[in-house]
Amino acid sequence: MRHKFLFSVFVIFFILVFIALGSWQIIRLNWKENLILEIQNSLKNPPVELTSSNLENYLKIKTSGSLDLEKQIYLYSLNETGTPGFEVINPYSINDNNYLINRGWIPFEKKDSKDLNIFDESDITGTLKLQGRKNIFKPDNDLKENYWFSLNRDDILKFTGKEFSQYIIYLDGNYQTPKPKKITANISNNHLKYALTWFSLAIS
């Protein structure tokens, strides 16, 4: 009898745990759907002047400034078809404020090409995006060879001698080299699937 009671307590405990986890995923689902809607609405808006706007994630902006080609960063990345190459990232000064501007993707053989220096720095449009955290599984950056796997803030300071905004400007426009990265609201949203999994385990 005692064993049956303990077993019942054990089962009820895990049922409650599974229901709690499923409920948490429903909360996360609602949060993620609201975030995606907010991003979609932001991306539909016309660009605003960066220097007179509050910085926000996915804010479309227009601005002018000074591009630093001497401290150009080559960040390892895959393009939309899965081909490895680099994202070209430059320090960009606007008045007394420093930003990093992601100009887009190039194949490996284009690294250090003079074609990359042809750029109108005085009139750009782009999208602000808050810099994400470094993936712990990525290799360390090779500053000597200018071969980057992450935008580590300490490495950026060593390489450029400057500190930058947490917001990165992703260039918009019909450029071919580098080819700008398209910013969308396509964010992973698997919370409904996770919730159904936990509720199914509770029922089982």
WORAVEN-V945517 format. One record per pair of residues at least 6 apart in sequence whose C-alpha atoms are under 7 Angstrom apart, sorted by sequence separation. I is the first residue (numbers start at 1). GAP is how many residues later the second one is. D is the distance in whole Angstrom. If there is no record, write none. Layout:
i | gap | d
I | GAP | D
I | GAP | D
This chain:
i | gap | d
78 | 6 | 4
92 | 6 | 6
93 | 6 | 6
141 | 6 | 6
142 | 6 | 6
157 | 6 | 6
77 | 7 | 6
78 | 7 | 6
91 | 7 | 7
92 | 7 | 5
141 | 7 | 5
77 | 8 | 5
91 | 8 | 6
92 | 8 | 6
141 | 8 | 6
172 | 8 | 6
76 | 9 | 6
77 | 9 | 5
91 | 9 | 5
92 | 9 | 6
140 | 9 | 7
141 | 9 | 7
171 | 9 | 6
76 | 10 | 4
77 | 10 | 6
90 | 10 | 6
91 | 10 | 6
139 | 10 | 6
50 | 11 | 5
75 | 11 | 5
76 | 11 | 6
89 | 11 | 6
90 | 11 | 5
138 | 11 | 6
48 | 12 | 6
49 | 12 | 6
50 | 12 | 6
74 | 12 | 5
75 | 12 | 5
89 | 12 | 6
90 | 12 | 7
47 | 13 | 5
48 | 13 | 5
49 | 13 | 5
50 | 13 | 6
74 | 13 | 6
75 | 13 | 7
89 | 13 | 4
46 | 14 | 7
47 | 14 | 4
48 | 14 | 6
49 | 14 | 6
74 | 14 | 5
88 | 14 | 6
89 | 14 | 6
43 | 15 | 7
47 | 15 | 6
73 | 15 | 6
74 | 15 | 6
87 | 15 | 7
88 | 15 | 6
42 | 16 | 6
72 | 16 | 7
73 | 16 | 5
88 | 16 | 6
134 | 16 | 6
143 | 16 | 7
42 | 17 | 6
43 | 17 | 7
72 | 17 | 6
73 | 17 | 6
87 | 17 | 5
88 | 17 | 6
72 | 18 | 5
87 | 18 | 4
39 | 19 | 6
71 | 19 | 7
86 | 19 | 6
87 | 19 | 6
71 | 20 | 7
85 | 20 | 7
86 | 20 | 5
69 | 21 | 7
85 | 21 | 6
86 | 21 | 6
68 | 22 | 6
85 | 22 | 4
86 | 22 | 6
67 | 23 | 7
68 | 23 | 5
84 | 23 | 7
85 | 23 | 5
67 | 24 | 6
68 | 24 | 6
67 | 25 | 5
66 | 26 | 6
67 | 26 | 7
79 | 26 | 7
65 | 27 | 7
66 | 27 | 5
65 | 28 | 5
66 | 28 | 7
65 | 29 | 5
64 | 30 | 7
131 | 35 | 6
130 | 36 | 6
131 | 36 | 6
130 | 37 | 4
131 | 37 | 6
129 | 38 | 5
130 | 38 | 6
128 | 39 | 6
129 | 39 | 5
128 | 40 | 6
129 | 40 | 7
128 | 41 | 5
127 | 42 | 6
128 | 42 | 6
126 | 43 | 6
127 | 43 | 5
126 | 44 | 5
127 | 44 | 7
126 | 45 | 4
125 | 46 | 6
126 | 46 | 5
125 | 47 | 6
69 | 48 | 7
67 | 54 | 6
66 | 55 | 6
65 | 56 | 6
64 | 57 | 6
65 | 57 | 6
64 | 58 | 4
64 | 59 | 5
63 | 60 | 6
64 | 60 | 6
63 | 61 | 6
116 | 61 | 7
62 | 62 | 6
63 | 62 | 7
62 | 63 | 4
61 | 64 | 6
62 | 64 | 6
100 | 64 | 7
61 | 65 | 5
99 | 65 | 5
60 | 66 | 6
61 | 66 | 6
98 | 66 | 5
99 | 66 | 5
102 | 66 | 7
60 | 67 | 4
98 | 67 | 6
101 | 67 | 6
102 | 67 | 6
103 | 67 | 6
59 | 68 | 6
60 | 68 | 6
100 | 68 | 5
101 | 68 | 5
102 | 68 | 5
103 | 68 | 5
58 | 69 | 6
59 | 69 | 5
99 | 69 | 6
100 | 69 | 6
101 | 69 | 6
102 | 69 | 6
58 | 70 | 5
101 | 70 | 7
57 | 71 | 6
58 | 71 | 5
106 | 71 | 6
56 | 72 | 7
57 | 72 | 5
74 | 72 | 6
75 | 72 | 6
76 | 72 | 6
106 | 72 | 5
57 | 73 | 6
73 | 73 | 6
74 | 73 | 6
75 | 73 | 5
76 | 73 | 5
105 | 73 | 5
106 | 73 | 7
74 | 74 | 6
75 | 74 | 6
104 | 74 | 5
105 | 74 | 5
75 | 75 | 7
103 | 75 | 6
104 | 75 | 5
105 | 75 | 6
104 | 76 | 4
105 | 76 | 7
103 | 77 | 6
104 | 77 | 5
71 | 89 | 6
40 | 145 | 6
39 | 146 | 6
36 | 149 | 6
32 | 157 | 7
29 | 162 | 5
28 | 163 | 7
29 | 163 | 6
26 | 165 | 7
25 | 166 | 5
26 | 166 | 7
25 | 167 | 7
25 | 169 | 7
26 | 169 | 6
25 | 170 | 5
23 | 172 | 7
22 | 173 | 4
22 | 174 | 7
22 | 176 | 5
21 | 177 | 6
22 | 177 | 6
19 | 179 | 7
18 | 180 | 5
19 | 180 | 6
18 | 181 | 6
18 | 183 | 7
19 | 183 | 6
18 | 184 | 5
15 | 187 | 5
